[in-house]
Amino acid sequence: MEDRAFDVVVVGGGNAALCAALAATEKGARVTLLERAPEEKRGGNSRFTGGGFRMVHHGVQDIKHVVPDLSDADIARTDFGEYTAENYLDDLGRITQYYIDPDLAETLVRNSTDTVHWLMGRGVKFLPNYGRQAYNHEGRFKFFGGVVIYANGGGSGLVESEYKAAAKHGVMVRYGARATAILRGKGGVEGLRVLVDGAEEDIRARAVVLACGGFESNREWRARYLGPGWDMAKVRGTRYNTGDGIRMALDIGAQSYGQWSGAHAVAWERYANDYGDVDGQHSAGYRHSYPFGLMVNANGERFVDEGEDFRNYTYAKYGRAVLQQPGGYAWQVFDSQVLYLLRDEYKMRGATKVRADTLEELVDKMQDVNPAGFLKTIRDYNATVKRDVRFDPNIKDGKATVGLALDKSNWANTLEKPPFEAYSVGCGITFTFGGLKIDTAGHVLDIEDAAIPGLYAAGELVGGLFYFNYPGSAGLMAGAVFGRIAGREAGGVAQRR
Ligand SMILES: Cc1cc2nc3c(=O)[nH]c(=O)nc-3n(C[C@H](O)[C@H](O)[C@H](O)COP(=O)(O)OP(=O)(O)OC[C@H]3O[C@@H](n4cnc5c(N)ncnc54)[C@H](O)[C@@H]3O)c2cc1C
């Protein structure tokens, strides 16, 4: 067994890990980062993302600080709104049914804007997310749902910039290096056992930061903790997040925390591959335009309020709703009035799509849907739409149905103008909510809420932030905020231990 020594070892190769590694170097620590994936697949789920960041801002002046080359023309045609700390905290509370750990919520929110600036200082460039977070409606854009910015180049642009910064700051990165156990001595954590090319080695370190993702890619744990049927979900992102960091920490007495039966899961291309592929068209599976159409199950019946809220506040819980339908699938249906609003992924190769000029023909092509049930659903829906309310995709327009057992609350256009299109979806899991308990300095806590000396955590493997649902683009922000905090603390402590 080979033995090497560092001040800080960071486990994981995504956004949280890279932020931790960078912050630790700022404390003068010698840092190594272990990425289980080979170099060409590095970057975890972070690399698969659209790069959206949910931060506090107070309107165009704050956005201009983050996007310095925002043009006057863009400013003139855009309402950026504002997203205050109170809005953010309210959203986190409401979305998680007020189960969110209040200290973690406060830490995330209060550090969000400053952490975006910190990332900019490390080479990450941000842009306004036109088209995804604001639609061009009658010549104007209005940002909705709390998110304005995304990292240039999306998730891959983000992690590329972060790896570049890590190299510049002297972080030693090892690929194909899977951490398997935490080495613990009398005074706390002393390092890690790692598997590299089939051989075990021990790496000595004064502090360890776990940032190696949740357990969404562990089929067995999904069935065990999320429940029956979850083994059948498609993994939207990396195959390497199998819960190793959580298991290693629990093995040395860490406390499990958060909603272990909960996960971020979306309506996703039904016949997508089992895992995402960073080299392929990994974004092709997105089916996020359902607020403008209807979703029906095998019986032809609706099962969610597609217009309950902006997509950012519903998409992460609707994957579970799809999984719970007979056969675990559904169809999203649109008519020609809204086809222009469908995200680009609906037009990509690999979409399970049918198109027809009548609803009868359409449902005939949707083979596995009960035609009578479907036609009745559409008839009842069309009959209850408030026709006198104007449709506006940028606001919760109140164009609703009235009197259905399950009403559609916004964006309820009638479904009557051909051609019609329908897209088949299954459940795509993004990440799991359960994990480890940390304090606001990133220490991993044991079952008595005491910090395990030398052990820190950040990112998806932290429990207590998300329950039942998730507000879009809070994941990267949380990974960056808590990664930076954990790295800073680990770097400082490593110098003293
Ligand atoms: C398709 C998709 C789109 C998304 N879009 C957005 C978005 O726009 N905005 C947003 O905020 N969030 C988005 N998310 C969620 C976001 O990806 C996560 O919240 C965030 O990336 C988590 O970062 P992380 O660093 O904790 O985990 P990851 O980025 O997944 O990194 C985990 C890392 O740990 C490594 N690893 C695992 N086990 C080990 C081990 N034993 N030893 C060493 N390394 C190990 C993995 O290889 C990986 O590099 C999206 C997710 C997906 C899948």
Ligand as a Chemical Component Dictionary entry (heavy atoms), coordinates in Angstrom:
data_LIG
# 
_chem_comp.id                   LIG 
_chem_comp.type                 NON-POLYMER 
_chem_comp.pdbx_formal_charge   0 
_chem_comp.three_letter_code    LIG 
# 
loop_
_chem_comp_atom.comp_id 
_chem_comp_atom.atom_id 
_chem_comp_atom.alt_atom_id 
_chem_comp_atom.type_symbol 
_chem_comp_atom.charge 
_chem_comp_atom.model_Cartn_x 
_chem_comp_atom.model_Cartn_y 
_chem_comp_atom.model_Cartn_z 
_chem_comp_atom.pdbx_ordinal 
LIG C1  C1  C 0 -29.437 17.006 -16.303 1  
LIG C2  C2  C 0 -29.245 17.822 -15.051 2  
LIG C3  C3  C 0 -29.459 19.199 -15.080 3  
LIG C4  C4  C 0 -29.314 19.979 -13.938 4  
LIG N1  N1  N 0 -29.431 21.340 -14.021 5  
LIG C5  C5  C 0 -29.163 22.102 -12.940 6  
LIG C6  C6  C 0 -29.105 23.531 -13.022 7  
LIG O1  O1  O 0 -29.210 24.131 -14.107 8  
LIG N2  N2  N 0 -28.876 24.231 -11.883 9  
LIG C7  C7  C 0 -28.667 23.611 -10.678 10 
LIG O2  O2  O 0 -28.480 24.291 -9.672  11 
LIG N3  N3  N 0 -28.659 22.266 -10.581 12 
LIG C8  C8  C 0 -28.884 21.502 -11.670 13 
LIG N4  N4  N 0 -28.837 20.134 -11.555 14 
LIG C9  C9  C 0 -28.532 19.551 -10.222 15 
LIG C10 C10 C 0 -27.012 19.652 -9.993  16 
LIG O3  O3  O 0 -26.383 18.814 -10.914 17 
LIG C11 C11 C 0 -26.552 19.247 -8.613  18 
LIG O4  O4  O 0 -27.311 19.854 -7.622  19 
LIG C12 C12 C 0 -25.081 19.617 -8.422  20 
LIG O5  O5  O 0 -24.366 19.482 -9.606  21 
LIG C13 C13 C 0 -24.459 18.755 -7.378  22 
LIG O6  O6  O 0 -23.082 19.017 -7.318  23 
LIG P1  P1  P 0 -22.138 18.068 -6.480  24 
LIG O7  O7  O 0 -20.770 18.598 -6.665  25 
LIG O8  O8  O 0 -22.686 17.846 -5.136  26 
LIG O9  O9  O 0 -22.262 16.628 -7.203  27 
LIG P2  P2  P 0 -21.713 16.136 -8.601  28 
LIG O10 O10 O 0 -21.515 17.253 -9.539  29 
LIG O11 O11 O 0 -22.585 15.019 -9.048  30 
LIG O12 O12 O 0 -20.270 15.575 -8.265  31 
LIG C14 C14 C 0 -20.087 14.374 -7.560  32 
LIG C15 C15 C 0 -18.711 13.861 -7.919  33 
LIG O13 O13 O 0 -18.290 12.836 -7.027  34 
LIG C16 C16 C 0 -17.603 11.838 -7.769  35 
LIG N5  N5  N 0 -17.611 10.620 -6.944  36 
LIG C17 C17 C 0 -18.650 9.824  -6.602  37 
LIG N6  N6  N 0 -18.235 8.832  -5.782  38 
LIG C18 C18 C 0 -16.891 9.021  -5.583  39 
LIG C19 C19 C 0 -15.899 8.314  -4.839  40 
LIG N7  N7  N 0 -16.178 7.232  -4.096  41 
LIG N8  N8  N 0 -14.611 8.777  -4.879  42 
LIG C20 C20 C 0 -14.274 9.867  -5.638  43 
LIG N9  N9  N 0 -15.205 10.569 -6.359  44 
LIG C21 C21 C 0 -16.492 10.142 -6.323  45 
LIG C22 C22 C 0 -18.363 11.780 -9.071  46 
LIG O14 O14 O 0 -17.615 11.173 -10.092 47 
LIG C23 C23 C 0 -18.613 13.272 -9.320  48 
LIG O15 O15 O 0 -17.515 13.866 -9.948  49 
LIG C24 C24 C 0 -28.971 19.343 -12.702 50 
LIG C25 C25 C 0 -28.732 17.971 -12.668 51 
LIG C26 C26 C 0 -28.846 17.216 -13.838 52 
LIG C27 C27 C 0 -28.537 15.746 -13.781 53 
# 
loop_
_chem_comp_bond.comp_id 
_chem_comp_bond.atom_id_1 
_chem_comp_bond.atom_id_2 
_chem_comp_bond.value_order 
_chem_comp_bond.pdbx_ordinal 
LIG C1  C2  SING 1  
LIG C2  C3  SING 2  
LIG C2  C26 DOUB 3  
LIG C3  C4  DOUB 4  
LIG C4  N1  SING 5  
LIG C4  C24 SING 6  
LIG N1  C5  DOUB 7  
LIG C5  C6  SING 8  
LIG C5  C8  SING 9  
LIG C6  O1  DOUB 10 
LIG C6  N2  SING 11 
LIG N2  C7  SING 12 
LIG C7  O2  DOUB 13 
LIG C7  N3  SING 14 
LIG N3  C8  DOUB 15 
LIG C8  N4  SING 16 
LIG N4  C9  SING 17 
LIG N4  C24 SING 18 
LIG C9  C10 SING 19 
LIG C10 O3  SING 20 
LIG C10 C11 SING 21 
LIG C11 O4  SING 22 
LIG C11 C12 SING 23 
LIG C12 O5  SING 24 
LIG C12 C13 SING 25 
LIG C13 O6  SING 26 
LIG O6  P1  SING 27 
LIG P1  O7  DOUB 28 
LIG P1  O8  SING 29 
LIG P1  O9  SING 30 
LIG O9  P2  SING 31 
LIG P2  O10 DOUB 32 
LIG P2  O11 SING 33 
LIG P2  O12 SING 34 
LIG O12 C14 SING 35 
LIG C14 C15 SING 36 
LIG C15 O13 SING 37 
LIG C15 C23 SING 38 
LIG O13 C16 SING 39 
LIG C16 N5  SING 40 
LIG C16 C22 SING 41 
LIG N5  C17 SING 42 
LIG N5  C21 SING 43 
LIG C17 N6  DOUB 44 
LIG N6  C18 SING 45 
LIG C18 C19 SING 46 
LIG C18 C21 DOUB 47 
LIG C19 N7  SING 48 
LIG C19 N8  DOUB 49 
LIG N8  C20 SING 50 
LIG C20 N9  DOUB 51 
LIG N9  C21 SING 52 
LIG C22 O14 SING 53 
LIG C22 C23 SING 54 
LIG C23 O15 SING 55 
LIG C24 C25 DOUB 56 
LIG C25 C26 SING 57 
LIG C26 C27 SING 58 
# 
